[in-house]
């Protein structure tokens, strides 16, 4: 559908004169997935709501003026160049427009009885009702369907222009399919078809089994030809990033490899993107399956590929060849809620160090999730008898990292590791630790697929364990 909106020229605003803070938080994807899992486990009802023309529903923050737009007819023959318009509402285009709307929505929700989460600023509670806000798109969940309708009515009574979108079916560009077996299928078929169309693939293009060739490591390849294809490399990377972060974790390693070279793509990088596209041809209708298991709580998989980019021929010109890659996977009730594939910012001096940093980074993400559930329990949103209990098992396949995590001793080869990576140790101590560290075989380390292009049989095994197909 086509839209037309009146916008102001935010590029002409001056900091400290007509705008100040611009940051506006939105609910994180891991919070969305976490509460979708809780919704399935507890049999909650859900509803999606949308605020119509959200930004102008909020009043302007400071005096703002704009030139009279073309096509506006002045009364009594006045010359439009001699006059301007004073804004009364939060018009699109302002630098601070998103923040003004966020503050307006937050105040409105608090006025009708909602309490803001201390962990995620875009998560709100009211009794047993949960509201997740992503700008103007919101999801609400509650065991009682009548309370969902009451929230909608309270928002209307508070002066918000809001529409009832029914059950969650298309949220933030992701299609939600609720299955009778108690699972949810999250897919992005339209986005995948758009990516394939941008890549100019023909109907007879042969699909690939994996998104990256086994053991392939991309380098800068400055001696190779520049990207010559007709499609925009950065545009494809942006769409693949959104796809990977939302519903396709198995693409993480391949997409991040290609994204590193967006500023100067070469022929090998173009071929790597083609490989991802060929993989999507055969899996266009696939996505992430959330099928929770009450018997498990948080499971964290952390792995690292020590100096996996090393190339002695280019080491003098490309310092990144000495860096290691970390892979992180966080599951709750057997369902993935967060995953990462990225390079470790510092140069690691050993496999133990790389693995330990990966473990520390993974637990840095899972601790707020555990606090989120503890917060919901304290407010009575989740019953104390709720299973699975809030507990985390972290799996690591490196004996040195395991020992360092369990037994904090200073050793010549590890004493240089910054204290920032030891933050989780207090959670692993005591009679009833909230986090326990466990050894795992490399063949069962699901985070391995986020550190390198694994063998095809392992890729299928990990994909089944993570995505459910």
N, C-alpha and C positions, 0 to 999 in steps of 0.2 A: 504494500500500500504506500501511497505517496503522502508526504506531509509537508506543510509549510509553517515555519515558525518565525516570530519576530525575535531577532537576536541583537544584543548590544556588542559593540566592538571592545571586548575585554583586553585586547592587545594594547589599547591606549590607556588603560588604567595605570596608576602609579602607586607603588607600595608605600603605605603610611599616609596616603592622602585619601584614596577611596577604596582600598582593600588592605587587609592585614593577613590573618590566617586563612588558608585555603584547604587544609587537610580535612577530608570527610571520610570517616571509617565506613567500611561495608563488612557484612558478615563474611567470614572466611569459608572457603570450600570445605575445610576439614570439619568445621562446626556444622555445616549443612549435612555432610555425610554422616557425622556422628549422631545427629538428631533424627535423621532418616532411619538409621539402624535402631535407635531407641523406639521410634514410632512403630517399626515392624515387630520388635520384641514385645512391646506392651500393648499392641493392638490399638494405638491411638488413632483418632480421626485427624484429617489434615485438610487445609484449604489454602488456596492461593489468592491473594488480593493484589490489586494494582491501583495506584494513585493516579488519577487522570491529570495530565499536565502538572506534574508534581511541583516543580520549582516555583511557578507563579502563585502557588497556594500560600507561600510564605511572604511576609512583608519584607520590604527592602531594609538593609542594615544601616545604610548611611545615605546621605543625599547623593543622587546620581542623575545625570542628565544625558540625553542622547539627541543626535540630530534627527530632524523629522525625516522619516524614510520616504523614498520615492513612491509615488502613487497615492500619497495621503493628500487629500484636497483640503486646503485651508479655507476657513469660512471668511466671508466678507472680502474676498480678494486679497487677503494678507499674503505677503511673500514668505514662503517657508524658510528662506535663508536667514530671515530676521528673527526667527523663533526657534525654540527647542522644546523637547518633552522632558518633564520631570517624572522619574520612575516612582511608582507606588508599590509595585510588586517585584518579586525576585525573578527578573527576566533571565532567560537563557543567554549565555555568552559571557556573563560576568565571571571573573576568576574565582570569586568566593561563592558562586551560586550553589555549588554542591554542599558546601559547609553550612550555608544558611538553611537549606532544606533539611539537612541532617539535624540541626539544632531545633528547627521547627517541629519535625516529626518526633524527636526525642522528648521535647516538652509536652507535646500532645499525648504521647503514650503514657508519660508519667501522670498527666492530669486525669487519665481514665483508669489509673490504678496499676500500671505496669512498673516493674522495677528493672533497672538496667543491670546487666551482668557486669561484674568486676573483671572478668576474664576476657570477654569478647564484647566490645562496646555496641555492637549491632544485634545483640541477643537480649531479649526482654522476657520477664516472667510476670504472670499475674495468677496467683493461686496455682492451679494445675495447667494453666495455659502458657504456651511458649510461642514467642514471635521472633522470627528471623527476618532482618531487614537488609536488603541490598538495594540502596538508593530508593527507588519507588516500587520495587517488586518485593513483596513480603510473603512469607509462609507462616501459617499459624497451625499449631498442633495442640490437641487436648483429647483426653479420653471421652469427653462428653461433647457430642456434635453441637448441642444447643449453645454451649459456651463459645464455640467458634462463630456462630451467627450473632451472638451477643457482642463479641468484639467488633464485628463489622458494623453493627448498629451503633455502638458507642463511638466509633470513629466518625460515622455520619453525623451523629448528634454533636460531636465536638467541632464540626465545621469542615471536615475533610471531604474532598470529592474522591470517593473510592469505589471501585467496582469489584464484585465477587466473580472470580475466575474459576470457581469450582475446585474440584480435586487437583492436586499438583500433577500437571501433565506436560507442561512446557515451561521450564523455569531456567532463566539465564542461558538460553540457547541449547538447553539439554532436554531431550524427550524422556519422560518418565513413564514407564509401562509397569503397572502394578499387576503382579501375577497371582493366581489363585493359590500357589504353593507357599505364599508368604514372602516372596522376594520382589525386588524392584530391578528392572533393567534400565540402565541409563545409556542412551545412545545419542549420536549426533550425525545422523545420516545426511542431512542437508549440508552440513559443513564439509563432510568428507566428499560429497559429490562436487561441491564448489572447488575444493582443492584439486580433485582429479580433472575438473574442467580447466582450471587455471594451468595445470601442467600439460594441457593439450594431449592427453592420452586418447588413443584410438580404442574402439570397441574390442579389437583383437589383441590388445596389449596383454602380454603374459603376466599373471600374478606372481609375486614372490612369497616364499614361505616365512621370511623374517624381514624386519624393517632395516636391518644392517647386516652386511656380509660378515661372516664369522671371522673374528680376530682382526677386522679392519679398523685401523686407527687413522683418523684424518689429521693431516698436518697443514701448515699454511700453503705449501705447494706453490711458492712464488715463481718457480720456473715453468709452471703449467699455464695454459691459456686461460684468459679471464672468462667469466660466465657470459655466454653468448646467447642463451635461450631467450625467446621472446617474452617469457613471463618474468615477473618481478620476484627476485630471490627473497627479499625481506618480507614481502607480503605473504608468501607461502610459509615462511618461518613463523610469522605471527599467528597464522591460522593453525599451524601444527602445534604451536605452543599452547594455544587455548584448548585444542583437542586433547593433547596429552595431559594437561593439568586437570581437565574436567572428567574425562571418561576413559582414557586410553593410556594407562601407566606403562604398558609394555613398549611404548614409543619413546620413553623418556631418554634413554641413552642415545638413540639414533638422532632424535631431534636436537638434543643439546650439543651433540658433536657438530651438526651442521650450523646451528645458531651461532657458534663461536666465530664463524667466518663470514658473518653477514656484511661486514664493512668492505670486504674484498674477496668475494667468492670466486673460486677457480673451477676448472673443469671437473676435478675429482669431487668437489663439493656438490656440483650440479648432478653428477651421477649418483651421489649418496642420497640426494633428495628424490631422484627418480626411483631409487630402491625403496624408499619409504612409500612413495606413491603406488608402486607396483604391489607392495604389501597390502595397502589399503583397498586395492581393487578386489582382492579376495576376501576382505573382512569388513566391507563397508557397512554391513548391517549389524555388526557386532559392537559391543560396548562393555560397560562395567555392570556386573551382576552383584547386587547386595542380597545375600541370603544368610542372615545372622545365625550364629550358633550360641545358645545360652551357656554352654559349658566353658567358653573361653572369654577372657577379658582382653586386656591390651597385650598384643604380641608385637615386639619390635625386632626387625631384622636390619642389621648394619654390616656393611662390607666395604672394602676398599681395594683398589687396584694400584699397588705401590709403583710410582714412576711409570705408569702405563703408557704415557705419551713419549717415552724416551726414544730419541733417534739421534745417534751419534753424529750423523752427517749434517744435521741442521741445528745441533745443540748450541753452537756458537752464535747463531742468528736468531734463535727462538728459545727463550728461557722457559717457556711453558712446557717444553719437552721433559723437564725435570719434575713436573707436578704430578700429583696423584689424584685419582678420581674416587669420590665416595658415592655409595649407594645406600639409600635409606627407604625403608618400608615400615609403616605403622598400620597395624590392623586392630580393629575392635570387634569382638564377637565373631572373629574369622573373616571380617570384611575390611578391605583396604580403605583407610580414611586419609592417608597422606603418604606421598612418595617423593623422592628427590634423586636426581642424578646430576652431580656437579663436581667441578674441580675444587680441591682443597686449596684455600687461599695461600697457605704457607707451604714452603718446601719441606716435605717430610724426610727424615733421615733414615727411616727404617719401616719395614712392613708393620711392626707393632705400633709405631706412632701413627701411621695412616689409619690403621684399623681402630685404634683407640679414639682418635679424633672423630671418625665416622660414628662410632658408638655414642660418644659424647653429644654430637650434633643431633643424633636421632632422639636421645633422651631429653635434649633441650626442647624438642617439639612435643614429646609425649607428656611431659610433666604438666604443661598448661591444660592439656586435654583431661588428665586425671583430676586436676583442680576444678575443671568445668563440671565434671560429674559430681564431685564432692559438693560443689556449690549448689547444684540442682537437688542433691539429697538433703542438704541443710535447709533448703527452702521448701521441702516437701513435694517438689515436682516429681522426683523419683523416690519410690518407697524404699525404706531401709532393707526390706527383704528382697529387693531387686537383684536378680542374677543376670549376667555375671557381676561379681563384686569388682570394685575398682582396684585392680592390681595389675602390674606390668611384668611380663617376662621378656627379657632382652636376649637375643640370640647372636652369638659371635663365633666365628670359626677360626680365630687366631688365638693361640694359647697365650702369647705374650700380652695381648690386649685383655684377655680374660683375667690373667693374673694381676695386671695393673689395675683393673676395675675392682677386683675383689680384695686385693691386698695392697693397700697404698704404701708401698715402700719406695724409698729413694734409691735409684740405681744409676750408675754412671751413664747408661745409654738412654735413660728416660727422665732424668731429673730436670732436663731443660724444658720439658713439656709445660706449657703455661698453665697456671692454676685455673684459668677459664674452662679448661676441659675436664676439671675434676668436680664440677658443680653438682653432679648427681650422687656423689658418694653418700651423702647424709640419708638419701632415700633407700640405700642398700644395706643400711646398718640396723641393728636392733633385733629383737626376737621376732617381730612381725614386719619385716621390711616391705615397703610398697613396691619396690623394684628388685627383682632377682635376675642375676646374670647367668646364662646357661650356654654351654658349648653346643655346637651344632656341626654336623658334617657339611663339607663344602658342597656336596651334591644336593643338599637340602636347604642351602642358604639362598632364600628367595631374592634377597637384595643383590645377588651376584649379577642378575640381568641388568641392573642399573649401573654397573661399573664397567662392563665390557660387552661386546657382541658374543654371547655364549653359543655353544653348539646347538644345532637345530633341535635335538631331542630334549636338551635341557630347557631351551626356550619354550617349547610346547609344555613341558612339565611345570615350569614356573608360571606361564600364562594361565594354565588351568587352575593353579593354586591361588593366583591373585585375582584374575578376572572372572573365573568360573566357567571358561569354555576352552 
